[in-house]
Structure formats: C-alpha cells, structure tokens
Amino acid sequence: MISVGQQLIVAAIPVLPALVFVVLALFGRYLRESAQFVAIFGIATSLVFSVFSLYFVIRTQTPIDFAVDWIDLGAGGAFPMGVYVDGLAAVMLVVVCFVSLMIQLYSGGFMQGDKRFAWYYAVLNLFTASMLGLVVAPNFIELYVFWELVGLCSYLLIGHWFERPSAARAAQKAFVVTRVGDAALFIGIIMFWRATGTTSFQGISDAAQAGFIGGSLFTTAVILVFVGAVGKSAQFPLHVWLPDAMEGPTPVSALIHAATMVAAGVYLVARTYDIFVQSPAAMLVVAYIGGFTALMAATMAVTKKDIKRVIAYSTVSQLGYMMLALGIGSYTAGIFHLYNHAFFKALLFLGAGSIIYAMNSYNLTEMGGLRRRMPVTFWTMVVAGLSLAGIFPLSGFWSKDAILAASFEEHFYVLYAMALLTVFLTAFYIFRAIFMAFTGEPRTEGAREATESPGIMTGPMVLLALLSVVSGWVGIPALLGTEEGGFFERLVQLSPFADETLALEGHEFSYVLAIISIAAALLGIGLAYFLYVREPERAAGLARRFAPVYAFLDRGWYFDALYDVVFVRPALALGRGVREFDRRALGGFVSGVGSGTSGLGERLRRLQTGGAQNYALFILVSVLVIGVIVGAQYTFLVVALIALITLVTVAVGARL
C-alpha cells in the first residue's frame, strides 16, 4: 500500500509537463528564450519522480495502483481515472522523461532564434505529458484520451513551420492517416466494453479468461486495437505518414521516433499483452505485420538521399522488429528493444540535426568530409549506427539478438529469415548514410564551412552515445551472476499477466545465432564501405543499371501513389461534388427562400399605411373570413361585434 505522498509524486509525473505547457502557452511571449529553463525544470523533476517510481516498484515488487471515478454512469458502471505503474510502465516513464530532457536541452541550441521558440517548448512538454499519461493509464478510456492528445501534439509539432507548404501537408497527412487507426481502436474499445462491461485492461483480460467474450468477436476486437497501434507506430499499411513527418524540427523527429508517438503503438500492445495472448490469430497478425514492415521499410531506406528520411524508415523497420517479437510471444525481447532503441534512435536524429544545423542541408549528396570538421557528431553517430546494426557488445545487439533467437527457436523460420535479412539491410543503409556524410571530400561549400555544433547540442549526444553502448547490459544475466534471467527481464515481468498461465519464458543465449547475426551486420557495413567509400562510382552505376528497382524503392514501393489514386483523389472528388451541390442546389434553394421572403415582405410593407380606417377595414374582412370558417350560426354575432369595433376605430381615428 503506497502512501498519499507517494501517490502524489507518481501522479505528478505527467502533470508537471502539462503545467509547463499551460505556463508557456500563457506567458511564453514574455519569457521568450527563458522558456527553455521552465520546460527543462519541469521535465527534470518528472524524471526524478520517475526514477522514484522505478525504485519503488523494484523494492516492493508490487505495482503502484490507485484510481478515482471520473465518469459515473450509475447502474451502467463508471469510468475511473487513475495510475497504474508496474515494471513495464516504470521503465517507460524513465525512458520518456530522460529522452525528452535530452531533446529539450539540445533544442536550446537547435531552435535558437525561432520566432515561436516558447510555443515550441510548450507543445513539446504537452507532447511529453500526453505520452506519460498514456503510459500510466490503467484502462482503455483514459489511455484513449492521452492517445488522441499525442496525435494532436504530433500534428502541431510536425507543422511547427507551417509557413512551408510541405510542413503543413505533412502535419495533415500524419493527422489523417493516424485517425484511421484511432477509429479502429475506438471501435475495439466499444466492443470490449459492450461485451464485458469494463474498459480496464485487467478486467477485460479476466472476462476473456472467464468466457464472457471470446471467439471471432474477441479476435476482431483485439485486431482492431492492434490497428490502432499500427497507425501510431507507422506499421504497414499505415506507415506512409512517418517519413513525411521529417518536415518538423529535427528534435521533434527525435522525440517522435524515440520516446513518444511511434512508441505508443508498441506500448499499447505490450500494455494489453495479457489480452492479446488469448487470441492466437491476433498474435500471428501482429507477428507477420511486424516482420513484413521491418523488411519493407529497410528496403526503402537503402536509396534515400535525405538523411532524416533514412533514419525515419529505420524507425519503421525497428518498430516492426518489436511487433514481430510481441507477436511470437517474446514479450521481454520486444520491450527490451523498445527500451534500447529509444537511446540510439534519439542519438541518430540528434546527430542528423547537428549536421543540418552546421550546413543547413538534409541532402547526403551535398555533404562529405564532415568527420574532420564535426568529430563529436561523427563518433556519436558511429556508436548509434553500430548499436542500430546490432554489433556486439553495444545495446542494440542484445535486444535484436533476443528477437532473432526467439523467432528461430519458436520455429518461425520465415520470420527469422526476414529479420536476418533486415539486419543486413539495416547495417547497410545506416552506414551508407554515415559514409556519405562524413567520409571523402566535401561536395559543397556548406560542407567545407561546417563546424561542430555547440556544447548544448553535443552534450546530450554524448550522454545518449554512452547509453547506446551500456543500456542493453541490464539484460545480460552473466553481469549479475544469476541464471534467472537479466535484470530487465525480471523487471518488466512485474505485470499482472506474468503468472503461471501467461508468463513467457526467455531463451538461452545462442552463440551460433549471435555470430550469424553479427556476420550479417558486418556484411552490410562492408558492402556500404565498398560502394560509398572505396568505389562510389559502383553505387551510381548500380542505380542506373537497376533503375526500375531503384525507383520502386526510392518511391516507397509506390504506396503514396497507390493511396493517392484509391483514397485521396476519390475523397477530393467527393468533396468537390458536395461543394457544388451545396453551392448550386442547397445554395439556390436557400437563396430562393430568402428572396421569396424578402419579396413578400416588400409587398406586405405597402399595406402598412398608418391609417386607422384601413386597419379597421382589414380587421373587418379578417373577422368575416373567420366567421365563415367558424360557422354560419356565429356569423351575425361576429359581424355585429366587428361593426361596433370598426365604428369606434373610425371615430377615434377621426378624432386623432
């Protein structure tokens, strides 16, 4: 049982960044450049509280759980609002707060001079608060509230430079595409609530085990929830928004890709894992969508010339790895990769931002020779690239190897082959980008004049580089002198589904599989070195020789073109048709009614003469008509009464 003070500390983790948003939204114009200090203080405090939560969960081996009724439906139940922090949530709180803190420190240099500097920090903190609220949510309704806030913040940040048409379009695209997944998630939530009477994760799981919901209805609801995760985590076929999201500021890209927006989808599947595992069909959908996405996005990254888009497709691919792991039942490996990925992916984006800050270009073909001019950026990006490629003993190796080993040992050989090929492609495309940017001679004046970024930017990069090396070591059992599994595995399984019926056993470390994985990565790095350092003309020659394949990969398998034909153009045509119908049919009808009413009023206006005799005559005629309608038996009485009224009126009028 936790105390009230402990409850307040845990509840303050998402509340503090939200308060920072309010302060900066109201007073940012006065704070200006000082807004970053308010923002950094808020997120740093949340990080301290997150570490406290992690310590409490480790020490007590019990989740932090409390809630109050938010919406009371009487006999229909209630929707609670509360906090649930187990091992999984505690790890995510620390990761989100730490990465957000590094990015906010870095942003002080990268965004310096921006005319909406304070607003940028305000939305950045709301973004972080939304993700933190999503992490601690104990039920679907509370999660969905923060889920939508995450989407709103991504729209605002991707479109931060909305004066650029490309940024405005990218923000709209991200908002619309992810709404498809959000709608599916909402329908799934309604199905669960209708069948079980609750939106609690634990309650739905218990109801499913008790048989209150099952069969095709249960599987459909679970898959709809997964579609929501597909939208947020940019998995096939809703992956098309993420590469375009690079139009936002580079620190925003780092936050979206490392700790917030796209991490939300994977976290949703992990958070509701005890529900997912009760549907083998849904688990297979998760696994194969993840495996296909990992390979597909890796092929798209090998031809990109925009350094941020290379890293963006890398994120789509790595999220596919995580979904693959969760789908085949390797819960710990999937979450372990999400945890490690946050550090080296944030570092890759900040490294790309450092290059962009130095030479104001995204294009790899305009770079070259930056290793001597930007040594800190170079070496930190090399560390991040090696970790992403899965080279021993960096952090990415341990989690990626766990996924590969699980897929092989669980006899998912097709998925294993896809994942292993993705390892090769990952190493190739990330070192292709590093070699093009940092080796050789400068290709442009911007590259020749580039200098290292200021310390406020390189400092967070060095810290993230350190974590890109050591963060994965918490998953190595040998370091702790135990055979019960690594510290990370024991921590994240402090969850309601880690019991005798749903606990998932880890896999022993396989030296053979590890050597195969490392060999695939080294082969990819070697090929990148050969094509882009030793004989760069070979790469250009291959691109020309296989031009159709190159174009297919460079244009993202033509998904954008396909969606444009199937969805965008018909939607625009429908919109134009509705507009014309409104303008001509409805508009004509409404205008006609208005014109008719105006004309009738104009004619009736002439009857308003101001003469009492005329009014008396109108009254007499009207009453005669009424008398005919009422009946002949009353006509005489009515006429006599009207005659009297008329005489009086005429007399008064004459008098006046």
Secondary structure, DSSP 8 states (H G I E B T S, - for coil): ---HHHHHHHHHHHHHHHHHHHHHHHHHHHHGGGHHHHHHHHHHHHHHHHHHHHHHHHHH-S-EEEEEEEEE-GGG-EEEEEEEE-HHHHHHHHHHHHHHHHHHHHHHHHTTT-TTHHHHHHHHHHHHHHHHHHHH--BHHHHHHHHHHHHHHHHHHHTTTTTSHHHHHHHHHHHHHHHHHHHHHHHHHHHHHHHHS--BHHHHHHHHHHTSS-HHHHHHHHHHHHHHHHHHTT-TTS-THHHHGGGS-HHHHHHHHHTSHHHHHHHHHHHTHHHHTT-HHHHHHHHHHHHHHHHHHHHHHTT--BHHHHHHHHHHHHHHHHHHHHHTT-HHHHHHHHHHHHHHHHHHHHHHHHHHHHHS--BGGG---HHHH-HHHHHHHHHHHHHHHT-TTSHHHHHHHHHHHHHHHTT-HHHHHHHHHHHHHHHHHHHHHHHHHHSSS--SHHHHT-----HHHHHHHHHHHHHHHHGGGGG-GGGGT-SS--HHHHHHT-STT-STTT--------HHHHHHHHHHHHHHHHHHHIIIII-HHHHHHHHHHTHHHHHHHHTGGGHHHHHIIIIIHHHHHHHHHHHHIIIIIIHHHHHHHHHHHHHHHHHHHTT----HHHHHHHHHHHHHHHHHHH-GGGHHHHHHHHHHHHHHHHHHHHH-
